[in-house]
């Protein structure tokens, strides 16, 4: 007689240790799990709502400066260290984990116009309104020693910005011209000019390190080649560019923060058309910094907010503001791509999360899987109207909100006017200029 | 002829001309002695020319003339090289070369070779050229990053910080070689291990395997492997086929298969007999042996578990009965053959018996068993006797019905009659056995006599049966001719087989009600009712023969939802669904039971009718309405209760055109609403999002679930992998050439700058110029 009975291998259901997870056998038969799309949709909706619920990006405010923070610098080797220069000539070094100032230097008389760290992290350079370039040791002076710069270079004109080479002992300053300095010398090894105007900022390309970009107050952006000691090209925009930022993952891409509320991402080989125009700010954009992953950048604006833009999107994905934050002058994305720092007029440095709803600290694997899944769900259903609305919703200060409305009306009016002009003129006589090309005045070879 | 004449005439003409021409020449030229000579020469020339022109082509040449004036100028200087220019140095050239003049000459050449210096380019222009060249160079350098940038942009996942991919796991030998035993315990273990020459790692192949690998050449191994593979594939194929065939439930199929096999075997055997009689004989022997083996086993004895269970079921189940009868027939077949053989054997045995009368009965029996025939037959017959006994009871009940039945159900008649005959036979058999019980049962004589008697009886019975069959007008059985019980038995299953087929015909037209009844019956059958009740039920079973059940049916009809009525009016397709044939019905009895139960449970609420009503309403509501623009009282007599005239109504009624046919027109149990649902629309994507080019693409992305509910763990992880992964607390440095495998420039930027490249080489400058020209 054949007896049928259930027999199971205990290996399949007995845990090896008590700490193991219970094995849950699953049946993936689709008939047992109907309504995939509606269920996932609901999950996505919930995930989006929870994301908004947990979106608390503000982490800390570092106060101590006695004037507006004019410039910020990251430490190349330490994530916890950040340097800031204020409008009263004071430089402070902060520890982010302790959220405290660890060192204060009265570096200059007048503004600290620029600050940058050496690539090895042992010293840093500052330029100020007092026509000097100063090099400082990163470590504080030992007991009894006086706070003194390692080197001081007296220049003839005011320096408005400084940046250090990414691999060698070279730094570049800007003022009336772009000067390239060897750290060991007191004279610039080469200076490059193109026209006569004050250059507001200069930045080294982080990948092809011999390239520099600068922006001047005569509305242009100039690119330089340090090795050939010559400027390469100049592009003139509608309005002045305040700073540029290089993409750390794509050698030829940089973004310019413009006075006309927009940011322009350029491919430096084709300057006549920007790759993308990023619009969302309602006032002049003062600073821009790329995320180290090269996928996003953050911009600081005169409209008292900072925004995070994906590189390939023209609209921002995030806007950060607080009641007390005034005009944001400088912004930096930390080297681990998790945080954002911004220095503003009202003497504070603020620390933000780069992803507003991200949970900080160590995540368990299940938490991680859940967040990944939620992220994917949000991505999958991002075009659905409810989810889109919820994920896009941000509270804005009244000033910004009303300005956005106003500018929308203005833009619409301009568009309408243009359409009317086209309608009432001979076909083909009015050229339709795309938004990208509209803001480029000329490219000078 | 004419040609030669023409030539002659031309010659004549020429001579005349010459004479004419000669006259002035003679005048102009000074008289000289060699006049006549020259004249003669010229004439000769002319003559030659005329002759040469005779062949059709006019080859008159102009006479050469030379003028003296060119050769001799008035200064008496020859101007042969008139193309050459007079060069100053030629004039200076003295007859003898002198050193002082050479220096002057050199100076002169230098002065001549020097050109005027071009105006230098404007400084801005130069800078512009520099910039352009530098920009082109830089662009070239940068474009090496293009593929990397593109790759990173399209990457499914980017893990930061970038760097070399993690090295693969080191093989265990490497790890072990780097590891040393430190503690005494470890050392002890190591010593033990090494003493036994235990391999540290599991070698992939044992030494034997290695040796065998070496022994076999690669090709050989490959061939062998292919062979093995083929064999395995074939085996698996046959296995699969066998499994598939085994799975086929159809009895008919198996029956046909068996029959076909038997036929094939017979055919083969015939062929073999013709071709090779010896082999055929052998085959026959083999067959005989097989048969004996089969007979030795208890197959077809109606004694197995299956047979017993069938015997119980046979009362109620047509099929079981049929199967049993089939088995019996097989048994009979076996025994019958033996009988025939035994007839010849009998004599032998008889002779043997005469020779050995002292052999005890038991031995005889055993011998008989070995030889095959008799005890089997007896047992069989006795079992035969028991078998109809089992069948008796239903037959008893069926008998009167069969007799009273009208012409329409005559088909059951023969069966019943057969049964009766069998019964009679049975009774006689039992009687005989009873009588023979006193005598020695095991003795071959009695057996033989009894068997003879049986045979004769059977013949008689068969003849009787045949007559009856003829009387009932059926061409059924040919049992009379063969005259053996075997064939009667054999025919029985055949008849039984036919039965359902015949019964089906009237039943196919059955409606639901009858099905219900059948179902009820099935329920009842499942319960173990007393026999009488079952018999009573059986009476009712045949729908055609009893009239008493009809009122009951009607009652039932009223109770249940009149499905047929409802659905047949709606669409014919539903009817076909709702009224399955009886064959189907027999097959899925369980399902039917369940349906029946559900039907009974929800007897009260008329869901289908409600649904149909709802649908009708929905259809009505969706139909476009006519617009009536009649104004009562306009142009007519007014007053209470006056209706506008039909003519007027007809005139002012605006008929809306009929819309497209509804999509659920042919779907009886579906209502398709074509109206937009605003509640759902709030959650739907209105316009196709950007990267998608077709709505199907987008829908597909939405329809594939990514959750772990629908995907395995591995797939889930893959599907939800984030695009950018960063490690907390790690500094992400900008991408470098080394990261992506490019050779970074060895020259430092600083050194290049310090070389001061402002001074450009002459070659470079030339290149610049060329560029500027371009």
Interface residues (C-beta under 8 A of the other chain):
Chain A: X28 X30 X33 X36 X37 X39 X40 X41 X43 X76 X77 X79 X165 X166 X167 X168 X169 X170 X180 X182 X189 X190 X206 X207 X208 X209 X210 X211 X223 X225 X226 X227 X228 X229 X230 X231 X232 X233 X248 X249 X250 X251 X252 X253 X268 X269 X292 X293 X294 X295 X335 X336 X337 X338 X362 X369 X372 X373 X375 X376 X377 X380 X381 X383 X384 X385 X386 X445
Chain B: X127 X128 X130 X131 X132 X134 X135 X137 X138 X139 X141 X142 X143 X145 X149 X152 X158 X160 X682 X683 X684 X685 X686 X689 X698 X701 X702 X703 X705 X706 X707 X708 X709 X710 X711 X712 X716 X717 X719 X720 X721 X722 X724 X726 X727 X728 X729 X730 X731 X732 X733 X734 X735 X736 X737 X748 X749 X750 X752 X753 X754 X756 X757 X758
